[in-house]
Amino acid sequence: MQSFCVARLATVFIQLPIRLKSTGKRPSAPLGSRILNSSEDIFKHNMWDHVQWTEEDKEKARQMAEENSSVQLPIEEQGKFDSEAHHYWDKFYEVHQNKFFKDRRWLFLEFPELLPSGTNAQSTNTCQGHQHAGLPQQSTSSMYTETGHQQRSNTKTCTFPGQHASFRILEVGCGVGNSVFPIVNNIKETNSFIYCCDFSPSAIQLVKEHPDYDDSVCHAFVHDICEETASFPFPPQSLDVILAVFVLSSIHPER
């Protein structure tokens, strides 16, 4: 059964680029319409909708939740795992490196917006007269009026990674790049750029050491999104997509 499942998954991933190029649209069965009627179709989609639980399913889930909660950390230790979470993730990545999670190649099937088609918009590469944290500004620029007379402008240009791109993605909580590198390998021929951040320095180091890391289309940096005053390496309002996979559920609601 395991070999059969792996073979079915391999077939899906092999056919995925062909399906994306041929349609260029959302999946043929969007969320809400994926009804599993046969166990043989279980790998047809990445997920299924409207699954009905039996009373037996509910009781099994209740027992598992109860068992999972039978051992709890002392109150005085619980806060430490929240406030020092990045240290624990550092240790996790030091042990497992990039061998624990699998690349999320299904992202393109579920979210074709990650691969823009025919993006020709001009890139946003001005800071509009203000200093953005971490971005060096150049000298005041010149501009011309309708009559052709040159005048000085208070708009200052700034340089930042990805300023040449017309389509920009940010992945929050990128880990070791399991979403980043499938995207990187598909945007190299486009005018796109992806930023990725994680609060674990070990994870970001592993991203930068990955053989597919290419700073011409990607910029990885350490960042904790719960720190509201922390700066970003790009100007405000310069992103098209923000991706957060299995991230918000791991952050305490108060943060």
C-alpha positions as CSV (number, residue, x, y, z in Angstrom):
1,M,0.0,0.0,0.0
2,Q,2.8,2.4,0.9
3,S,4.6,1.7,-2.5
4,F,1.3,2.3,-4.3
5,C,0.7,5.6,-2.5
6,V,4.2,6.8,-3.3
7,A,3.8,5.8,-7.0
8,R,0.5,7.7,-7.2
9,L,2.0,10.8,-5.7
10,A,5.0,10.7,-8.0
11,T,2.6,10.5,-11.0
12,V,0.8,13.6,-9.7
13,F,4.0,15.6,-9.3
14,I,5.3,14.6,-12.7
15,Q,2.1,15.7,-14.4
16,L,1.8,18.9,-12.3
17,P,3.9,21.3,-14.5
18,I,2.1,20.1,-17.6
19,R,-1.3,20.7,-16.0
20,L,-0.2,24.2,-14.9
21,K,1.1,25.2,-18.3
22,S,-1.9,23.9,-20.1
23,T,-4.6,25.6,-17.9
24,G,-3.0,28.6,-16.3
25,K,-6.1,28.8,-14.2
26,R,-7.4,27.6,-10.8
27,P,-7.7,23.8,-10.2
28,S,-10.6,22.2,-12.1
29,A,-12.1,21.3,-8.8
30,P,-11.9,24.3,-6.5
31,L,-12.2,24.2,-2.7
32,G,-15.7,23.4,-1.7
33,S,-16.4,21.0,-4.5
34,R,-13.9,18.2,-3.7
35,I,-16.1,15.3,-2.5
36,L,-14.3,12.0,-1.9
37,N,-16.7,9.3,-3.1
38,S,-14.2,6.5,-3.7
39,S,-11.1,5.5,-1.7
40,E,-9.3,5.0,-5.0
41,D,-9.4,8.7,-5.6
42,I,-7.7,9.7,-2.4
43,F,-4.6,11.2,-4.1
44,K,-6.6,13.0,-6.8
45,H,-6.5,16.2,-4.8
46,N,-4.4,17.7,-2.0
47,M,-7.4,17.9,0.3
48,W,-11.1,17.0,0.4
49,D,-14.2,19.0,1.4
50,H,-17.3,18.2,3.5
51,V,-16.0,15.1,5.1
52,Q,-18.7,13.6,7.4
53,W,-17.5,12.3,10.7
54,T,-19.2,9.2,12.2
55,E,-19.8,8.9,15.9
56,E,-16.9,6.4,15.9
57,D,-14.6,9.0,14.3
58,K,-15.6,11.6,16.9
59,E,-15.0,9.3,19.8
60,K,-11.6,8.3,18.5
61,A,-10.6,12.0,18.1
62,R,-11.8,12.8,21.6
63,Q,-9.7,9.9,23.0
64,M,-6.6,11.1,21.1
65,A,-7.0,14.7,22.3
66,E,-7.5,13.5,25.8
67,E,-4.4,11.3,25.6
68,N,-2.4,14.2,24.1
69,S,-3.3,16.5,27.0
70,S,-2.6,14.0,29.7
71,V,0.9,15.3,30.3
72,Q,1.3,19.0,30.4
73,L,4.2,21.4,31.2
74,P,4.3,23.2,34.5
75,I,2.8,26.7,34.3
76,E,6.1,28.3,35.0
77,E,7.7,26.6,32.0
78,Q,4.9,27.2,29.4
79,G,5.8,30.8,28.8
80,K,9.4,29.9,28.0
81,F,8.4,27.8,25.0
82,D,6.6,30.9,23.6
83,S,9.1,33.6,24.4
84,E,12.1,31.5,23.4
85,A,10.6,29.5,20.6
86,H,13.3,30.6,18.1
87,H,15.9,28.9,20.3
88,Y,14.0,25.6,20.2
89,W,13.6,25.8,16.5
90,D,17.3,26.5,16.1
91,K,18.0,23.3,18.0
92,F,15.4,21.4,15.8
93,Y,17.1,22.5,12.6
94,E,20.6,21.8,13.9
95,V,19.5,18.2,14.5
96,H,17.3,17.6,11.4
97,Q,18.9,20.1,9.0
98,N,16.6,20.2,5.9
99,K,15.7,16.5,5.9
100,F,12.5,16.7,8.0
101,F,9.8,18.5,5.9
102,K,9.0,17.8,2.2
103,D,8.9,20.4,-0.5
104,R,5.4,21.8,-1.1
105,R,5.1,21.4,-4.8
106,W,1.3,21.3,-4.5
107,L,1.3,25.1,-3.8
108,F,1.2,25.8,-7.6
109,L,-1.9,23.7,-8.1
110,E,-3.8,25.2,-5.2
111,F,-2.5,28.8,-5.7
112,P,-1.7,29.5,-9.4
113,E,-1.4,33.2,-8.3
114,L,2.2,32.3,-7.2
115,L,3.1,32.1,-10.9
116,P,2.1,35.4,-12.5
117,S,1.5,35.3,-16.2
118,G,2.7,38.2,-18.4
119,T,3.6,40.5,-15.6
120,N,4.8,43.7,-17.3
121,A,4.1,46.3,-14.6
122,Q,7.0,48.6,-13.8
123,S,8.9,47.8,-10.7
124,T,8.4,49.7,-7.5
125,N,11.9,51.1,-6.6
126,T,11.3,54.4,-4.9
127,C,10.9,55.0,-1.2
128,Q,8.7,58.1,-1.8
129,G,10.8,60.5,0.2
130,H,11.1,58.6,3.4
131,Q,13.9,56.4,4.9
132,H,12.8,52.8,5.2
133,A,14.7,50.9,7.9
134,G,17.7,49.1,6.5
135,L,17.4,50.6,3.0
136,P,20.2,52.9,1.8
137,Q,19.0,56.0,0.0
138,Q,20.6,57.6,-3.0
139,S,20.9,61.3,-3.8
140,T,17.8,63.4,-4.5
141,S,16.6,62.6,-8.0
142,S,15.7,65.0,-10.9
143,M,12.4,65.1,-12.8
144,Y,11.0,67.0,-15.7
145,T,7.8,69.1,-15.8
146,E,5.4,69.0,-18.8
147,T,7.2,72.0,-20.3
148,G,10.4,70.2,-20.2
149,H,12.1,72.2,-17.5
150,Q,14.1,70.2,-15.0
151,Q,13.2,70.5,-11.4
152,R,14.5,68.9,-8.2
153,S,12.3,66.4,-6.5
154,N,12.1,65.4,-2.9
155,T,11.5,61.8,-3.9
156,K,14.5,59.8,-3.1
157,T,15.3,56.4,-4.7
158,C,16.5,53.5,-2.6
159,T,18.1,50.2,-3.4
160,F,16.8,47.0,-2.0
161,P,16.9,43.3,-3.0
162,G,14.4,42.6,-5.7
163,Q,13.8,46.2,-6.7
164,H,14.0,45.2,-10.3
165,A,11.0,42.8,-10.0
166,S,7.5,43.6,-11.0
167,F,6.0,40.8,-8.9
168,R,7.1,40.2,-5.4
169,I,6.3,37.4,-2.9
170,L,7.0,37.2,0.8
171,E,7.0,33.9,2.6
172,V,6.6,34.3,6.4
173,G,8.0,31.5,8.5
174,C,9.9,29.9,5.6
175,G,11.8,27.3,7.7
176,V,14.4,25.6,5.5
177,G,12.7,26.6,2.2
178,N,10.2,23.8,1.5
179,S,7.9,26.4,-0.1
180,V,10.7,28.7,-1.2
181,F,12.6,26.5,-3.6
182,P,9.7,25.1,-5.6
183,I,8.8,28.8,-6.2
184,V,12.4,29.8,-6.9
185,N,12.7,27.1,-9.5
186,N,9.6,28.3,-11.3
187,I,10.1,32.1,-11.3
188,K,13.6,32.3,-12.7
189,E,12.3,33.0,-16.2
190,T,9.8,35.6,-15.0
191,N,10.2,39.1,-13.6
192,S,9.4,37.9,-10.1
193,F,11.2,37.9,-6.8
194,I,10.6,36.1,-3.5
195,Y,11.6,37.2,0.0
196,C,11.6,34.6,2.8
197,C,12.0,35.1,6.6
198,D,12.1,33.0,9.7
199,F,12.8,33.8,13.3
200,S,15.3,30.9,13.4
201,P,18.8,31.9,12.3
202,S,19.7,28.2,11.7
203,A,16.8,27.8,9.3
204,I,17.8,30.9,7.3
205,Q,21.4,29.7,7.2
206,L,20.2,26.4,5.7
207,V,18.2,28.3,3.1
208,K,21.2,30.3,2.0
209,E,23.3,27.1,1.9
210,H,20.8,25.3,-0.3
211,P,22.2,24.6,-3.8
212,D,19.1,26.2,-5.4
213,Y,19.4,29.5,-3.5
214,D,19.8,32.3,-6.0
215,D,20.0,35.8,-4.7
216,S,18.9,37.2,-8.1
217,V,15.4,35.9,-7.4
218,C,15.4,35.3,-3.7
219,H,16.4,37.1,-0.4
220,A,16.3,35.2,2.9
221,F,16.5,37.1,6.2
222,V,15.9,36.5,9.9
223,H,12.7,38.1,11.1
224,D,10.1,37.6,13.9
225,I,6.8,38.8,12.6
226,C,5.6,39.2,16.2
227,E,8.1,42.0,16.7
228,E,6.1,45.0,15.3
229,T,9.0,47.4,15.3
230,A,11.3,45.1,13.3
231,S,12.2,46.3,9.8
232,F,11.9,44.6,6.4
233,P,14.4,44.7,3.5
234,F,11.8,46.2,1.1
235,P,9.6,49.3,1.1
236,P,6.1,49.4,2.3
237,Q,3.3,48.5,-0.2
238,S,5.8,46.7,-2.5
239,L,4.5,43.1,-2.2
240,D,2.0,41.3,-4.3
241,V,1.7,38.0,-2.3
242,I,2.3,37.1,1.3
243,L,2.5,33.3,2.0
244,A,2.1,31.8,5.5
245,V,2.0,28.0,5.6
246,F,1.5,26.4,9.0
247,V,2.6,29.7,10.7
248,L,-0.4,31.5,12.2
249,S,-1.5,28.4,14.0
250,S,1.8,28.3,15.9
251,I,1.6,31.8,17.2
252,H,-0.2,32.6,20.5
253,P,-3.5,34.5,19.8
254,E,-2.4,37.4,22.0
255,R,0.6,38.0,19.7
